[in-house]
Amino acid sequence: MFTTHDPIPMNLFDSHCHLDKLDLAPFGESFDVFMAAAFTAGVRRMLCVAIHPERWQAMAELVSPYVIASGNRPQVWLSFGIHPTEAPEYALDAEAIVAFVQASQYRTHIAAIGETGLDYFRSGEAEHWQHERFRAHIAAAIELKKPVIIHTRAAAKDTMDVLKSENARDCGGVMHCFVEDWDTAKKALDLGFYLSFSGILTYKTAADLRETAKKAPQDRILLETDAPYLAPVPHRGKPNTPIFVRHTAQVLADVRGESLDVVAEYSTANTCRWLNLPLPA
């Protein structure tokens, strides 16, 4: 069983995690025990991201006790969308996304739309249905006045082309789990987007990515885990949790010549600004 100690006086925001997919075995299969452990580790806020409409409601219900700040526990916000590799047979237009958000009992806690985007890693080519769903998410985000979360893998050029052609600047958003080159980073920044760095930043093979993180403007940087995926060093290869976001924050601090406290402060403030949430006291 995981045991907690005195809370670390840190104010970290995991800007992208999948709390409905976590391995809770180290926490006695208790979501509440995990959340207490996350708070103890300095994680005060999380954005829980849904990737399939058939699991949207269950995810929202799981985190619902944590959508209101209360005591020594993290606060959670929600984002809804379909991951670009999920359920190609599932048709989802902008109207359906908007209708779900507007009808949801948790609508005041839905802070973003997505994740969405393009992923050619397995297909090796453009997928027409991915493009349609990507455009639908952007249109819904613009209508709802919420930022959009972008997933791109082996599809950077097409992703940026769609963001530009669909006027994604009007809703804003984040390049989730950013791993692309500095040229792509600049294009995203020019659209007003943020760059979110995951545990990949800690990998030995990610030297180029660390150079990009070093160049990125301080006011456009977010931190994430993408838990339960992409655990950072020294936990690489194990199930990830938001508790591990501190490792990515430390590497970012080292790369940029900043303190961990400074990175925690500005990455949290940036995430609040991106999601249109109140800044921490």
C-alpha positions as CSV (number, residue, x, y, z in Angstrom):
1,M,0.0,0.0,0.0
2,F,1.2,3.5,-0.9
3,T,1.8,5.6,2.2
4,T,1.8,9.4,2.4
5,H,3.9,11.8,4.3
6,D,3.8,15.6,4.9
7,P,2.8,17.4,1.6
8,I,5.6,18.8,-0.5
9,P,5.1,22.6,-0.7
10,M,4.9,22.6,-4.5
11,N,2.2,23.8,-6.8
12,L,2.4,21.5,-9.9
13,F,-0.3,21.2,-12.5
14,D,-0.4,18.1,-14.6
15,S,-2.0,19.5,-17.8
16,H,-2.8,16.2,-19.5
17,C,-3.5,12.8,-17.8
18,H,-6.0,10.0,-18.2
19,L,-7.1,9.3,-14.7
20,D,-9.6,6.7,-15.7
21,K,-6.8,4.5,-17.0
22,L,-4.4,4.6,-14.1
23,D,-2.9,1.5,-12.5
24,L,-4.2,1.8,-8.9
25,A,-2.5,-1.4,-7.6
26,P,0.2,0.6,-5.8
27,F,-2.6,2.5,-4.0
28,G,-4.6,-0.4,-2.8
29,E,-6.9,-0.1,-5.9
30,S,-8.2,3.2,-4.3
31,F,-8.6,6.3,-6.5
32,D,-8.9,8.4,-3.3
33,V,-5.6,7.0,-1.9
34,F,-3.9,7.9,-5.2
35,M,-5.3,11.4,-5.2
36,A,-4.0,11.9,-1.6
37,A,-0.6,10.7,-2.7
38,A,-0.6,13.1,-5.7
39,F,-1.4,16.1,-3.4
40,T,1.4,15.0,-1.1
41,A,3.8,14.9,-4.0
42,G,3.0,18.6,-4.8
43,V,0.4,18.0,-7.6
44,R,-2.4,20.5,-6.8
45,R,-4.2,20.5,-10.2
46,M,-4.9,18.1,-13.1
47,L,-6.6,18.1,-16.4
48,C,-8.3,14.8,-17.1
49,V,-8.6,14.1,-20.8
50,A,-11.2,11.8,-22.3
51,I,-10.4,9.9,-25.6
52,H,-13.6,8.1,-26.4
53,P,-17.2,9.2,-26.2
54,E,-18.3,5.9,-24.8
55,R,-16.1,6.5,-21.8
56,W,-16.8,10.2,-21.3
57,Q,-19.5,9.9,-18.7
58,A,-17.7,7.2,-16.6
59,M,-14.5,9.4,-16.5
60,A,-16.4,12.4,-15.4
61,E,-18.1,10.5,-12.6
62,L,-14.8,9.1,-11.4
63,V,-13.3,12.5,-10.9
64,S,-16.4,14.4,-9.9
65,P,-15.6,14.5,-6.2
66,Y,-12.5,16.4,-7.1
67,V,-13.8,19.1,-9.5
68,I,-14.3,21.5,-6.5
69,A,-11.3,22.5,-4.5
70,S,-11.6,21.2,-1.0
71,G,-8.9,20.5,1.6
72,N,-5.7,18.6,1.0
73,R,-6.6,17.1,-2.4
74,P,-6.0,18.0,-6.0
75,Q,-8.6,19.8,-8.1
76,V,-9.5,18.3,-11.4
77,W,-10.8,19.8,-14.7
78,L,-12.1,17.9,-17.7
79,S,-11.6,17.8,-21.4
80,F,-13.6,15.8,-23.9
81,G,-12.8,14.5,-27.4
82,I,-11.7,11.4,-29.4
83,H,-8.1,10.5,-29.8
84,P,-7.1,10.4,-33.5
85,T,-6.4,6.6,-33.3
86,E,-9.5,5.7,-31.4
87,A,-12.6,4.2,-33.0
88,P,-12.3,5.1,-36.7
89,E,-15.9,3.9,-37.2
90,Y,-17.2,6.5,-34.7
91,A,-18.7,9.5,-36.5
92,L,-18.5,12.6,-34.4
93,D,-19.3,16.1,-35.7
94,A,-18.9,19.5,-34.1
95,E,-22.6,19.6,-33.2
96,A,-22.4,16.4,-31.2
97,I,-19.4,17.6,-29.2
98,V,-21.1,21.0,-28.5
99,A,-24.3,19.2,-27.5
100,F,-22.5,16.9,-25.0
101,V,-20.7,19.7,-23.3
102,Q,-23.7,21.9,-23.1
103,A,-25.9,19.1,-21.7
104,S,-23.3,17.8,-19.2
105,Q,-23.9,18.2,-15.5
106,Y,-20.1,18.9,-15.4
107,R,-20.1,21.6,-18.1
108,T,-18.7,24.3,-15.7
109,H,-15.7,22.0,-15.1
110,I,-15.0,21.2,-18.8
111,A,-12.1,23.4,-19.6
112,A,-10.9,22.1,-23.0
113,I,-11.8,20.1,-26.1
114,G,-9.8,17.1,-27.2
115,E,-7.5,15.4,-27.4
116,T,-7.7,15.5,-31.2
117,G,-5.4,15.8,-34.1
118,L,-3.6,13.5,-36.6
119,D,-1.6,10.4,-36.1
120,Y,0.1,8.7,-39.1
121,F,2.4,6.5,-37.1
122,R,0.7,3.3,-38.0
123,S,-1.2,4.2,-41.2
124,G,1.8,6.0,-42.8
125,E,-0.6,8.2,-44.7
126,A,-3.3,10.8,-44.3
127,E,-6.5,9.3,-42.9
128,H,-9.6,11.1,-44.2
129,W,-11.7,10.4,-41.2
130,Q,-9.0,11.7,-38.9
131,H,-9.0,15.0,-40.8
132,E,-12.8,15.2,-40.5
133,R,-12.8,14.6,-36.8
134,F,-9.9,17.0,-36.3
135,R,-11.8,19.8,-38.0
136,A,-14.9,19.0,-36.0
137,H,-13.1,19.3,-32.7
138,I,-11.7,22.7,-33.7
139,A,-15.1,24.0,-34.8
140,A,-16.6,22.8,-31.5
141,A,-13.8,24.5,-29.5
142,I,-14.3,27.8,-31.4
143,E,-18.1,27.6,-30.8
144,L,-17.7,26.7,-27.1
145,K,-14.9,29.3,-26.6
146,K,-12.6,26.6,-25.2
147,P,-9.0,25.7,-26.1
148,V,-8.2,22.6,-28.0
149,I,-5.7,19.8,-27.2
150,I,-3.6,18.7,-30.1
151,H,-2.1,15.2,-30.6
152,T,0.3,14.9,-33.6
153,R,2.5,12.0,-34.5
154,A,4.3,11.6,-37.8
155,A,2.0,14.3,-39.1
156,A,3.4,17.6,-38.1
157,K,3.0,19.4,-41.4
158,D,-0.6,18.3,-42.0
159,T,-1.4,19.1,-38.3
160,M,-0.2,22.7,-38.6
161,D,-1.9,23.1,-42.0
162,V,-5.2,22.1,-40.5
163,L,-4.8,24.3,-37.5
164,K,-4.1,27.3,-39.7
165,S,-6.9,26.6,-42.3
166,E,-9.5,26.0,-39.6
167,N,-8.6,29.2,-37.7
168,A,-7.6,27.4,-34.6
169,R,-6.1,30.7,-33.4
170,D,-9.6,31.7,-32.6
171,C,-9.9,29.0,-29.8
172,G,-6.2,28.6,-28.9
173,G,-4.8,25.4,-27.6
174,V,-1.8,23.3,-26.7
175,M,0.5,21.0,-28.6
176,H,0.2,18.1,-26.2
177,C,3.2,15.9,-25.5
178,F,5.3,18.0,-27.8
179,V,8.2,16.2,-29.5
180,E,8.6,18.0,-32.8
181,D,11.4,20.3,-34.0
182,W,11.9,24.0,-33.3
183,D,10.4,25.0,-36.7
184,T,7.1,23.3,-35.8
185,A,7.3,24.8,-32.3
186,K,7.6,28.3,-33.8
187,K,4.6,27.7,-36.1
188,A,2.5,26.6,-33.1
189,L,3.7,29.5,-31.0
190,D,2.8,31.9,-33.9
191,L,-0.7,30.6,-33.7
192,G,-0.9,31.5,-30.0
193,F,-0.5,27.8,-28.9
194,Y,1.3,26.5,-25.9
195,L,3.9,23.7,-25.8
196,S,3.4,20.9,-23.3
197,F,6.4,18.7,-22.3
198,S,5.9,15.2,-21.0
199,G,8.2,12.5,-19.6
200,I,9.8,12.1,-23.0
201,L,11.8,15.2,-22.1
202,T,13.7,13.1,-19.6
203,Y,14.8,10.4,-22.1
204,K,18.4,10.1,-23.2
205,T,17.3,10.1,-26.8
206,A,15.5,13.4,-26.4
207,A,18.5,15.8,-26.7
208,D,16.9,17.8,-29.6
209,L,13.7,18.1,-27.6
210,R,15.5,19.5,-24.6
211,E,17.1,22.1,-26.9
212,T,13.5,23.1,-28.0
213,A,12.4,23.3,-24.4
214,K,15.4,25.5,-23.7
215,K,14.4,27.9,-26.5
216,A,10.6,28.0,-25.7
217,P,9.2,31.2,-24.2
218,Q,8.7,30.8,-20.5
219,D,5.0,32.0,-20.8
220,R,4.1,29.2,-23.2
221,I,5.4,26.1,-21.4
222,L,3.1,23.5,-19.8
223,L,4.0,20.2,-18.0
224,E,2.1,16.9,-18.3
225,T,2.5,13.2,-17.7
226,D,0.0,11.7,-20.2
227,A,-0.4,9.1,-17.5
228,P,-0.6,6.2,-17.5
229,Y,1.7,6.5,-20.5
230,L,5.3,7.8,-21.1
231,A,6.6,7.6,-17.5
232,P,9.7,9.8,-17.1
233,V,13.1,8.7,-16.0
234,P,13.7,7.1,-13.4
235,H,10.3,5.4,-13.8
236,R,10.5,4.8,-17.6
237,G,8.8,1.5,-18.6
238,K,6.5,1.5,-15.6
239,P,2.9,2.8,-15.5
240,N,2.9,6.5,-15.2
241,T,0.9,8.7,-12.8
242,P,0.6,12.5,-12.2
243,I,2.8,12.0,-9.2
244,F,5.8,11.7,-11.6
245,V,5.3,15.1,-13.2
246,R,7.9,16.5,-10.9
247,H,10.7,14.5,-12.7
248,T,9.8,16.2,-16.0
249,A,9.7,19.6,-14.2
250,Q,13.2,19.0,-12.7
251,V,14.7,18.2,-16.1
252,L,13.1,21.2,-17.6
253,A,14.5,23.3,-14.8
254,D,18.0,21.9,-15.3
255,V,17.8,22.5,-19.1
256,R,16.7,26.1,-18.7
257,G,18.9,26.9,-15.7
258,E,15.9,27.6,-13.5
259,S,14.9,26.3,-10.1
260,L,12.2,23.6,-9.7
261,D,10.1,26.1,-7.8
262,V,10.2,28.6,-10.6
263,V,9.3,26.0,-13.2
264,A,6.3,24.8,-11.0
265,E,5.1,28.4,-10.6
266,Y,5.2,29.5,-14.2
267,S,4.0,26.2,-15.7
268,T,1.0,26.2,-13.4
269,A,0.2,29.8,-14.1
270,N,0.5,29.1,-17.9
271,T,-1.9,26.2,-17.6
272,C,-4.4,28.2,-15.7
273,R,-4.1,31.0,-18.3
274,W,-4.5,28.5,-21.2
275,L,-7.6,26.9,-19.6
276,N,-9.1,30.3,-18.6
277,L,-8.9,29.3,-14.9
278,P,-8.3,31.5,-11.9
279,L,-4.6,31.9,-11.2
280,P,-3.3,30.3,-8.0
281,A,-3.4,32.5,-4.9
